[in-house]
Amino acid sequence: MSSSEKVKSAIKLFLEQLNPDRDLSSLLDEDNLLEAGLMTSMDFMGLIQTMEDETGKEIDLSEVDPASLTTVAGLSNYFSQ
């Protein structure tokens, strides 16, 4: 499994745990997770912390627009680098 696939898998597991009663099979990598109602801003911070812990890579908000991290694709791109 590639680094990108591992990151995507960790993100989707986090989302499944937040939304145990929702079918996430139709979730696209480009869908905005906040706008889709899959998490709150506090959940988003928890996801970021989880991804930092999983990957060992910390987000430097002076270098990245947080809005670019609101999709599975954006998170995967950032944390797979």
Long-range contacts (C-beta under 8 A, 24 or more apart in sequence): 2-80, 3-80, 4-76, 4-77, 4-80, 7-51, 7-54, 7-55, 7-75, 7-76, 7-79, 7-80, 8-72, 8-76, 10-50, 10-51, 10-54, 11-47, 11-51, 11-72, 11-75, 11-76, 12-72, 14-46, 14-47, 14-50, 15-39, 15-47, 18-43, 27-72, 28-72, 29-71, 29-72, 29-73, 29-76, 30-71, 30-72, 30-73, 31-71, 31-72, 32-70, 32-71, 33-70, 33-71, 33-72, 34-70, 35-70, 44-70, 47-75, 51-75, 51-79, 54-79, 55-79, 57-81
